């Protein structure tokens, strides 16, 4: 059924059993049988009417619950820290985009979301679309962030991209994303496929409420390191790469060796300072045996606690002055 619908969904049209298939997925205990409704639902999402039926029956929370099962995986992809890593995106298919038919019967698109978060004037749609409200709720958002801890390159990329989609034009979710520890988890990831993470950082860099208060905005006169949630974790030079040159340049800088007036950064600094301090020392001190708890009970949530700044001995004798060392 999945293969037929994927090839002929325009001819078949909406599938009246979408809600039933979703409920069946929720009630299925057998793992191999559970995969069949998943494959069918993936194909059914090509039709917008099926998407609506899927959402209305509560499938967003169900999907996030299924996502947490990744922590129970016994086999994990080994990701060495070295300069010649192959990014996972080299072998991934491009993201699918939506096409839809307007009232006059004209095909419109492509669009990455069938429910826009802004109107024709660029203003934020109020109230926030239902799917965003569900995914940014406390029962979903922390689990999506914790999917980064799986260390699987494709899941890390997808989780970062989903977090970016959720918080974009969603102010309440934007300012509290830091409380999920998504930034700690992302910086502790040792892989080289960092573009999605860089894109997430770009839109959230200075919009977190980590400094206290309801408002995330702080004085623009302060240094970027004081305004950014990443300020105590990364050298300010990398923050300016992200702000000025964009996520692609940031992703490239994070996995390369640089010794210039603009950037001083090496693989050793990433491995022995950033990842070791964030993950092996700070995260484990704060989380205890949290990664092990996740594998035993995949719905356990991390209780956010601020961490001390990461130290970089290589920068101890360097003076950072007006964006240059």
C-alpha atoms as a printed R data frame, in Angstrom:
    type eleno elety resid chain resno      x      y      z
1   ATOM     1    CA   UNK     A     1  0.000  0.000  0.000
2   ATOM     2    CA   UNK     A     2  2.820  2.388  0.816
3   ATOM     3    CA   UNK     A     3  4.541  1.811 -2.529
4   ATOM     4    CA   UNK     A     4  1.315  2.198 -4.513
5   ATOM     5    CA   UNK     A     5  0.262  5.370 -2.709
6   ATOM     6    CA   UNK     A     6  3.703  6.949 -3.014
7   ATOM     7    CA   UNK     A     7  3.616  6.440 -6.781
8   ATOM     8    CA   UNK     A     8 -0.065  7.315 -7.379
9   ATOM     9    CA   UNK     A     9 -1.135  9.606 -4.521
10  ATOM    10    CA   UNK     A    10 -2.429 12.268 -6.918
11  ATOM    11    CA   UNK     A    11 -4.737  9.750 -8.545
12  ATOM    12    CA   UNK     A    12 -5.818  8.059 -5.318
13  ATOM    13    CA   UNK     A    13 -6.342 11.298 -3.376
14  ATOM    14    CA   UNK     A    14 -6.902 11.509  0.403
15  ATOM    15    CA   UNK     A    15 -6.906  8.217  2.303
16  ATOM    16    CA   UNK     A    16 -9.865  7.887  4.679
17  ATOM    17    CA   UNK     A    17 -8.031  5.417  6.935
18  ATOM    18    CA   UNK     A    18 -5.164  7.731  7.924
19  ATOM    19    CA   UNK     A    19 -6.476  8.220 11.466
20  ATOM    20    CA   UNK     A    20 -7.038  4.477 11.879
21  ATOM    21    CA   UNK     A    21 -3.525  3.634 10.674
22  ATOM    22    CA   UNK     A    22 -2.140  6.158 13.167
23  ATOM    23    CA   UNK     A    23 -4.090  4.618 16.048
24  ATOM    24    CA   UNK     A    24 -2.997  1.163 14.884
25  ATOM    25    CA   UNK     A    25  0.626  2.315 15.045
26  ATOM    26    CA   UNK     A    26  0.090  3.516 18.609
27  ATOM    27    CA   UNK     A    27 -1.423  0.191 19.722
28  ATOM    28    CA   UNK     A    28  1.036 -2.137 17.987
29  ATOM    29    CA   UNK     A    29  3.483 -3.882 20.314
30  ATOM    30    CA   UNK     A    30  5.315 -5.946 17.706
31  ATOM    31    CA   UNK     A    31  8.350 -4.018 16.431
32  ATOM    32    CA   UNK     A    32  8.420 -5.510 12.928
33  ATOM    33    CA   UNK     A    33  4.695 -4.942 12.479
34  ATOM    34    CA   UNK     A    34  5.025 -1.386 13.761
35  ATOM    35    CA   UNK     A    35  7.340 -0.521 10.890
36  ATOM    36    CA   UNK     A    36  4.648 -1.237  8.296
37  ATOM    37    CA   UNK     A    37  2.223  1.504  9.439
38  ATOM    38    CA   UNK     A    38  5.214  3.849  9.694
39  ATOM    39    CA   UNK     A    39  6.141  3.280  6.051
40  ATOM    40    CA   UNK     A    40  2.516  3.714  5.009
41  ATOM    41    CA   UNK     A    41  2.099  6.928  7.021
42  ATOM    42    CA   UNK     A    42  5.260  8.324  5.450
43  ATOM    43    CA   UNK     A    43  3.714  7.818  2.013
44  ATOM    44    CA   UNK     A    44  0.334  9.179  3.135
45  ATOM    45    CA   UNK     A    45  1.951 12.477  4.154
46  ATOM    46    CA   UNK     A    46  2.205 13.394  0.468
47  ATOM    47    CA   UNK     A    47 -1.457 14.472  0.621
48  ATOM    48    CA   UNK     A    48 -2.326 17.500  2.779
49  ATOM    49    CA   UNK     A    49 -5.711 16.060  3.810
50  ATOM    50    CA   UNK     A    50 -3.915 13.038  5.239
51  ATOM    51    CA   UNK     A    51 -1.531 15.342  7.116
52  ATOM    52    CA   UNK     A    52 -4.483 17.093  8.753
53  ATOM    53    CA   UNK     A    53 -6.081 13.785  9.776
54  ATOM    54    CA   UNK     A    54 -2.718 12.623 11.129
55  ATOM    55    CA   UNK     A    55 -2.294 15.739 13.275
56  ATOM    56    CA   UNK     A    56 -5.871 15.790 14.565
57  ATOM    57    CA   UNK     A    57 -5.618 12.254 15.952
58  ATOM    58    CA   UNK     A    58 -2.633 13.248 18.126
59  ATOM    59    CA   UNK     A    59  0.127 11.808 15.996
60  ATOM    60    CA   UNK     A    60  2.665 14.580 16.673
61  ATOM    61    CA   UNK     A    61  3.148 13.452 20.266
62  ATOM    62    CA   UNK     A    62  3.155  9.830 19.111
63  ATOM    63    CA   UNK     A    63  5.908 10.593 16.601
64  ATOM    64    CA   UNK     A    64  8.048 12.234 19.289
65  ATOM    65    CA   UNK     A    65  7.472  9.245 21.564
66  ATOM    66    CA   UNK     A    66  8.718  6.976 18.786
67  ATOM    67    CA   UNK     A    67 11.724  9.257 18.301
68  ATOM    68    CA   UNK     A    68 12.855  8.654 21.879
69  ATOM    69    CA   UNK     A    69 13.305  4.960 21.105
70  ATOM    70    CA   UNK     A    70 16.570  5.914 19.358
71  ATOM    71    CA   UNK     A    71 18.217  5.987 22.798
72  ATOM    72    CA   UNK     A    72 17.560  2.265 23.195
73  ATOM    73    CA   UNK     A    73 19.664  1.347 20.162
74  ATOM    74    CA   UNK     A    74 22.430 -1.105 21.029
75  ATOM    75    CA   UNK     A    75 24.589 -0.248 18.011
76  ATOM    76    CA   UNK     A    76 25.831  3.287 17.402
77  ATOM    77    CA   UNK     A    77 27.738  4.846 14.546
78  ATOM    78    CA   UNK     A    78 31.392  5.369 15.505
79  ATOM    79    CA   UNK     A    79 32.385  8.973 14.797
80  ATOM    80    CA   UNK     A    80 36.141  9.639 15.017
81  ATOM    81    CA   UNK     A    81 37.398 13.179 15.551
82  ATOM    82    CA   UNK     A    82 39.633 13.886 12.590
83  ATOM    83    CA   UNK     A    83 39.890 16.333  9.727
84  ATOM    84    CA   UNK     A    84 38.960 13.998  6.887
85  ATOM    85    CA   UNK     A    85 35.512 13.062  8.183
86  ATOM    86    CA   UNK     A    86 32.816 12.490  5.598
87  ATOM    87    CA   UNK     A    87 29.672 14.467  6.324
88  ATOM    88    CA   UNK     A    88 26.455 12.493  6.530
89  ATOM    89    CA   UNK     A    89 24.857 14.893  4.048
90  ATOM    90    CA   UNK     A    90 27.015 13.441  1.280
91  ATOM    91    CA   UNK     A    91 24.751 10.409  1.122
92  ATOM    92    CA   UNK     A    92 21.388 11.899  2.115
93  ATOM    93    CA   UNK     A    93 18.503 12.644 -0.202
94  ATOM    94    CA   UNK     A    94 17.413 16.302 -0.364
95  ATOM    95    CA   UNK     A    95 14.557 17.305  1.915
96  ATOM    96    CA   UNK     A    96 11.102 16.851  0.404
97  ATOM    97    CA   UNK     A    97  9.002 19.954 -0.231
98  ATOM    98    CA   UNK     A    98  5.251 20.441 -0.409
99  ATOM    99    CA   UNK     A    99  3.150 21.475 -3.405
100 ATOM   100    CA   UNK     A   100 -0.495 22.464 -2.952
101 ATOM   101    CA   UNK     A   101 -3.495 23.505 -5.046
102 ATOM   102    CA   UNK     A   102 -5.131 26.888 -4.436
103 ATOM   103    CA   UNK     A   103 -8.841 27.714 -4.803
104 ATOM   104    CA   UNK     A   104 -8.430 28.394 -8.519
105 ATOM   105    CA   UNK     A   105 -6.857 24.979 -9.078
106 ATOM   106    CA   UNK     A   106 -3.340 26.292 -9.674
107 ATOM   107    CA   UNK     A   107 -0.377 24.385 -8.280
108 ATOM   108    CA   UNK     A   108  1.547 26.463 -5.720
109 ATOM   109    CA   UNK     A   109  4.941 25.711 -4.297
110 ATOM   110    CA   UNK     A   110  7.296 24.252 -3.478
111 ATOM   111    CA   UNK     A   111  6.883 24.995  0.217
112 ATOM   112    CA   UNK     A   112  8.664 23.405  3.154
113 ATOM   113    CA   UNK     A   113  5.571 23.727  5.425
114 ATOM   114    CA   UNK     A   114  1.825 23.418  4.487
115 ATOM   115    CA   UNK     A   115  0.980 25.674  7.537
116 ATOM   116    CA   UNK     A   116  2.827 29.072  7.174
117 ATOM   117    CA   UNK     A   117  3.987 30.931 10.282
118 ATOM   118    CA   UNK     A   118  3.873 34.351  8.602
119 ATOM   119    CA   UNK     A   119  1.309 36.114  6.437
120 ATOM   120    CA   UNK     A   120  1.776 37.828  3.089
121 ATOM   121    CA   UNK     A   121  3.090 40.941  4.850
122 ATOM   122    CA   UNK     A   122  5.716 38.931  6.724
123 ATOM   123    CA   UNK     A   123  3.972 39.317 10.080
124 ATOM   124    CA   UNK     A   124  3.881 36.402 12.537
125 ATOM   125    CA   UNK     A   125  0.652 34.418 12.320
126 ATOM   126    CA   UNK     A   126 -1.310 34.439 15.599
127 ATOM   127    CA   UNK     A   127 -1.996 32.071 17.194
128 ATOM   128    CA   UNK     A   128  1.015 29.901 16.443
129 ATOM   129    CA   UNK     A   129  0.088 27.002 14.109
130 ATOM   130    CA   UNK     A   130 -1.119 23.922 15.969
131 ATOM   131    CA   UNK     A   131  1.766 21.641 15.024
132 ATOM   132    CA   UNK     A   132  4.300 24.172 16.314
133 ATOM   133    CA   UNK     A   133  2.383 24.569 19.554
134 ATOM   134    CA   UNK     A   134  2.405 20.800 20.071
135 ATOM   135    CA   UNK     A   135  6.064 20.296 19.191
136 ATOM   136    CA   UNK     A   136  7.192 23.252 21.331
137 ATOM   137    CA   UNK     A   137  5.294 21.966 24.375
138 ATOM   138    CA   UNK     A   138  7.180 20.522 27.375
139 ATOM   139    CA   UNK     A   139  6.114 17.000 26.399
140 ATOM   140    CA   UNK     A   140  7.826 17.221 22.988
141 ATOM   141    CA   UNK     A   141 10.546 19.885 22.728
142 ATOM   142    CA   UNK     A   142 12.968 18.395 25.315
143 ATOM   143    CA   UNK     A   143 12.783 14.959 23.676
144 ATOM   144    CA   UNK     A   144 13.538 16.412 20.246
145 ATOM   145    CA   UNK     A   145 16.581 18.192 21.697
146 ATOM   146    CA   UNK     A   146 17.764 15.029 23.466
147 ATOM   147    CA   UNK     A   147 17.674 13.141 20.149
148 ATOM   148    CA   UNK     A   148 20.986 14.899 19.445
149 ATOM   149    CA   UNK     A   149 22.509 12.741 22.198
150 ATOM   150    CA   UNK     A   150 21.954  9.687 19.993
151 ATOM   151    CA   UNK     A   151 25.090 10.668 18.058
152 ATOM   152    CA   UNK     A   152 23.626  9.257 14.826
153 ATOM   153    CA   UNK     A   153 24.565 11.770 12.084
154 ATOM   154    CA   UNK     A   154 21.246 11.658 10.228
155 ATOM   155    CA   UNK     A   155 19.227 11.965 13.456
156 ATOM   156    CA   UNK     A   156 21.398 14.811 14.749
157 ATOM   157    CA   UNK     A   157 20.876 16.702 11.502
158 ATOM   158    CA   UNK     A   158 17.140 16.083 11.461
159 ATOM   159    CA   UNK     A   159 16.729 17.032 15.140
160 ATOM   160    CA   UNK     A   160 18.625 20.308 14.650
161 ATOM   161    CA   UNK     A   161 16.591 21.140 11.531
162 ATOM   162    CA   UNK     A   162 13.339 20.358 13.342
163 ATOM   163    CA   UNK     A   163 14.313 22.506 16.340
164 ATOM   164    CA   UNK     A   164 15.071 25.385 13.976
165 ATOM   165    CA   UNK     A   165 11.665 24.996 12.291
166 ATOM   166    CA   UNK     A   166  9.882 24.865 15.652
167 ATOM   167    CA   UNK     A   167 11.426 28.026 17.153
168 ATOM   168    CA   UNK     A   168 11.389 30.151 13.984
169 ATOM   169    CA   UNK     A   169  8.647 32.795 14.347
170 ATOM   170    CA   UNK     A   170  7.681 31.163 17.629
171 ATOM   171    CA   UNK     A   171  8.918 33.625 20.292
172 ATOM   172    CA   UNK     A   172  7.865 31.678 23.388
173 ATOM   173    CA   UNK     A   173  9.664 28.542 22.215
174 ATOM   174    CA   UNK     A   174 12.651 30.560 20.971
175 ATOM   175    CA   UNK     A   175 13.618 32.175 24.273
176 ATOM   176    CA   UNK     A   176 13.440 28.927 26.264
177 ATOM   177    CA   UNK     A   177 15.177 26.562 23.857
178 ATOM   178    CA   UNK     A   178 18.323 26.851 25.985
179 ATOM   179    CA   UNK     A   179 16.511 25.148 28.885
180 ATOM   180    CA   UNK     A   180 16.418 21.882 26.891
181 ATOM   181    CA   UNK     A   181 20.266 21.911 26.813
182 ATOM   182    CA   UNK     A   182 20.110 21.593 23.022
183 ATOM   183    CA   UNK     A   183 23.183 23.855 22.770
184 ATOM   184    CA   UNK     A   184 25.242 21.662 25.119
185 ATOM   185    CA   UNK     A   185 24.168 18.508 23.308
186 ATOM   186    CA   UNK     A   186 24.968 20.006 19.891
187 ATOM   187    CA   UNK     A   187 28.453 21.187 20.885
188 ATOM   188    CA   UNK     A   188 29.233 17.814 22.447
189 ATOM   189    CA   UNK     A   189 28.445 16.062 19.133
190 ATOM   190    CA   UNK     A   190 31.788 15.012 17.564
191 ATOM   191    CA   UNK     A   191 30.650 14.622 13.953
192 ATOM   192    CA   UNK     A   192 31.524 16.845 11.007
193 ATOM   193    CA   UNK     A   193 28.021 17.286  9.572
194 ATOM   194    CA   UNK     A   194 27.427 20.555 11.403
195 ATOM   195    CA   UNK     A   195 25.483 22.572  8.835
196 ATOM   196    CA   UNK     A   196 22.053 21.944 10.396
197 ATOM   197    CA   UNK     A   197 23.477 22.736 13.823
198 ATOM   198    CA   UNK     A   198 25.011 25.926 12.419
199 ATOM   199    CA   UNK     A   199 21.651 26.906 10.929
200 ATOM   200    CA   UNK     A   200 19.987 26.340 14.294
201 ATOM   201    CA   UNK     A   201 22.636 28.437 16.032
202 ATOM   202    CA   UNK     A   202 22.207 31.238 13.480
203 ATOM   203    CA   UNK     A   203 18.533 31.845 14.261
204 ATOM   204    CA   UNK     A   204 18.882 31.348 18.039
205 ATOM   205    CA   UNK     A   205 22.283 32.947 18.721
206 ATOM   206    CA   UNK     A   206 21.127 36.061 20.617
207 ATOM   207    CA   UNK     A   207 17.481 35.224 21.292
208 ATOM   208    CA   UNK     A   208 17.723 33.075 24.420
209 ATOM   209    CA   UNK     A   209 16.427 34.061 27.853
210 ATOM   210    CA   UNK     A   210 19.387 32.463 29.658
211 ATOM   211    CA   UNK     A   211 20.374 35.764 31.312
212 ATOM   212    CA   UNK     A   212 17.146 35.931 33.302
213 ATOM   213    CA   UNK     A   213 13.821 37.597 32.801
214 ATOM   214    CA   UNK     A   214 11.109 36.971 30.257
215 ATOM   215    CA   UNK     A   215 12.661 39.121 27.541
216 ATOM   216    CA   UNK     A   216 15.511 37.576 25.574
217 ATOM   217    CA   UNK     A   217 16.696 40.886 24.133
218 ATOM   218    CA   UNK     A   218 19.776 42.416 25.753
219 ATOM   219    CA   UNK     A   219 21.737 45.561 25.058
220 ATOM   220    CA   UNK     A   220 23.344 45.564 21.621
221 ATOM   221    CA   UNK     A   221 26.255 47.479 23.132
222 ATOM   222    CA   UNK     A   222 27.418 44.374 24.992
223 ATOM   223    CA   UNK     A   223 29.991 42.055 23.372
224 ATOM   224    CA   UNK     A   224 28.513 39.225 21.333
225 ATOM   225    CA   UNK     A   225 29.860 36.697 23.844
226 ATOM   226    CA   UNK     A   226 27.744 38.329 26.585
227 ATOM   227    CA   UNK     A   227 24.597 38.367 24.450
228 ATOM   228    CA   UNK     A   228 24.872 34.839 23.073
229 ATOM   229    CA   UNK     A   229 23.975 31.603 24.826
230 ATOM   230    CA   UNK     A   230 27.129 30.185 23.207
231 ATOM   231    CA   UNK     A   231 29.330 32.897 24.702
232 ATOM   232    CA   UNK     A   232 30.751 30.791 27.498
233 ATOM   233    CA   UNK     A   233 31.184 27.718 25.318
234 ATOM   234    CA   UNK     A   234 32.926 28.902 22.135
235 ATOM   235    CA   UNK     A   235 35.619 31.524 21.480
236 ATOM   236    CA   UNK     A   236 34.074 34.821 20.413
237 ATOM   237    CA   UNK     A   237 35.859 34.578 17.076
238 ATOM   238    CA   UNK     A   238 33.725 31.580 16.102
239 ATOM   239    CA   UNK     A   239 30.594 33.441 17.134
240 ATOM   240    CA   UNK     A   240 31.475 36.224 14.711
241 ATOM   241    CA   UNK     A   241 32.067 33.684 11.949
242 ATOM   242    CA   UNK     A   242 28.549 32.420 12.583
243 ATOM   243    CA   UNK     A   243 27.041 35.907 12.699
244 ATOM   244    CA   UNK     A   244 28.886 37.450  9.755
245 ATOM   245    CA   UNK     A   245 29.557 34.563  7.388
246 ATOM   246    CA   UNK     A   246 26.669 32.229  8.121
247 ATOM   247    CA   UNK     A   247 26.170 28.584  9.128
248 ATOM   248    CA   UNK     A   248 28.144 27.029  6.261
249 ATOM   249    CA   UNK     A   249 31.285 28.996  7.135
250 ATOM   250    CA   UNK     A   250 30.770 28.199 10.819
251 ATOM   251    CA   UNK     A   251 30.401 24.468 10.118
252 ATOM   252    CA   UNK     A   252 33.593 24.529  8.040
253 ATOM   253    CA   UNK     A   253 35.517 26.476 10.688
254 ATOM   254    CA   UNK     A   254 34.477 24.075 13.446
255 ATOM   255    CA   UNK     A   255 36.111 21.095 11.712
256 ATOM   256    CA   UNK     A   256 39.248 22.815 10.411
257 ATOM   257    CA   UNK     A   257 42.553 24.084 11.796
258 ATOM   258    CA   UNK     A   258 42.953 27.877 11.736
259 ATOM   259    CA   UNK     A   259 45.630 30.174 13.122
260 ATOM   260    CA   UNK     A   260 44.860 33.646 11.805
261 ATOM   261    CA   UNK     A   261 44.079 37.026 13.365
262 ATOM   262    CA   UNK     A   262 40.367 36.265 12.790
263 ATOM   263    CA   UNK     A   263 40.241 32.662 14.077
264 ATOM   264    CA   UNK     A   264 42.403 30.523 16.324
265 ATOM   265    CA   UNK     A   265 40.844 27.067 16.381
266 ATOM   266    CA   UNK     A   266 42.123 23.517 16.000
267 ATOM   267    CA   UNK     A   267 40.799 19.983 16.124
268 ATOM   268    CA   UNK     A   268 42.636 19.581 19.406
269 ATOM   269    CA   UNK     A   269 40.773 22.553 20.896
270 ATOM   270    CA   UNK     A   270 37.471 21.053 19.793
271 ATOM   271    CA   UNK     A   271 38.239 17.544 21.019
272 ATOM   272    CA   UNK     A   272 40.201 18.153 24.210
273 ATOM   273    CA   UNK     A   273 38.649 21.415 25.364
274 ATOM   274    CA   UNK     A   274 35.133 21.836 24.005
275 ATOM   275    CA   UNK     A   275 33.843 18.274 23.689
276 ATOM   276    CA   UNK     A   276 35.732 16.879 26.673
277 ATOM   277    CA   UNK     A   277 34.706 19.697 29.002
278 ATOM   278    CA   UNK     A   278 31.112 19.947 27.788
279 ATOM   279    CA   UNK     A   279 30.415 16.231 27.570
280 ATOM   280    CA   UNK     A   280 32.905 14.201 29.573
281 ATOM   281    CA   UNK     A   281 33.286 16.599 32.486
282 ATOM   282    CA   UNK     A   282 30.483 19.161 32.691
283 ATOM   283    CA   UNK     A   283 27.578 17.183 31.283
284 ATOM   284    CA   UNK     A   284 28.449 14.050 33.208
285 ATOM   285    CA   UNK     A   285 28.893 16.056 36.411
286 ATOM   286    CA   UNK     A   286 25.506 17.658 35.961
287 ATOM   287    CA   UNK     A   287 23.705 14.690 34.462
288 ATOM   288    CA   UNK     A   288 25.421 11.895 36.362
289 ATOM   289    CA   UNK     A   289 24.510  8.701 34.565
290 ATOM   290    CA   UNK     A   290 21.904 10.461 32.388
291 ATOM   291    CA   UNK     A   291 23.044  8.860 29.088
292 ATOM   292    CA   UNK     A   292 22.708  5.437 30.706
293 ATOM   293    CA   UNK     A   293 19.311  6.388 32.117
294 ATOM   294    CA   UNK     A   294 18.196  7.357 28.623
295 ATOM   295    CA   UNK     A   295 19.043  3.919 27.281
296 ATOM   296    CA   UNK     A   296 17.061  2.317 30.103
297 ATOM   297    CA   UNK     A   297 14.123  4.726 30.128
298 ATOM   298    CA   UNK     A   298 14.018  6.811 26.966
299 ATOM   299    CA   UNK     A   299 11.464  9.316 28.332
300 ATOM   300    CA   UNK     A   300 13.630 10.603 31.172
301 ATOM   301    CA   UNK     A   301 14.255 14.367 30.891
302 ATOM   302    CA   UNK     A   302 17.392 16.347 31.627
303 ATOM   303    CA   UNK     A   303 17.031 18.948 34.372
304 ATOM   304    CA   UNK     A   304 18.772 22.032 32.967
305 ATOM   305    CA   UNK     A   305 21.574 23.616 34.981
306 ATOM   306    CA   UNK     A   306 23.967 26.359 33.766
307 ATOM   307    CA   UNK     A   307 27.545 25.240 33.224
308 ATOM   308    CA   UNK     A   308 30.803 27.127 33.848
309 ATOM   309    CA   UNK     A   309 32.614 28.554 30.800
310 ATOM   310    CA   UNK     A   310 34.780 26.253 28.716
311 ATOM   311    CA   UNK     A   311 38.473 27.130 29.026
312 ATOM   312    CA   UNK     A   312 40.919 27.153 26.118
313 ATOM   313    CA   UNK     A   313 44.597 27.194 27.220
314 ATOM   314    CA   UNK     A   314 45.642 27.980 23.628
315 ATOM   315    CA   UNK     A   315 43.939 31.391 23.947
316 ATOM   316    CA   UNK     A   316 45.292 32.226 27.390
317 ATOM   317    CA   UNK     A   317 47.984 34.603 26.095
318 ATOM   318    CA   UNK     A   318 45.914 35.992 23.220
319 ATOM   319    CA   UNK     A   319 44.231 39.392 23.295
320 ATOM   320    CA   UNK     A   320 40.865 39.654 21.522
321 ATOM   321    CA   UNK     A   321 40.452 43.229 20.356
322 ATOM   322    CA   UNK     A   322 37.732 44.483 17.981
323 ATOM   323    CA   UNK     A   323 37.179 41.076 16.391
324 ATOM   324    CA   UNK     A   324 40.868 40.237 15.962
325 ATOM   325    CA   UNK     A   325 43.499 38.389 17.988
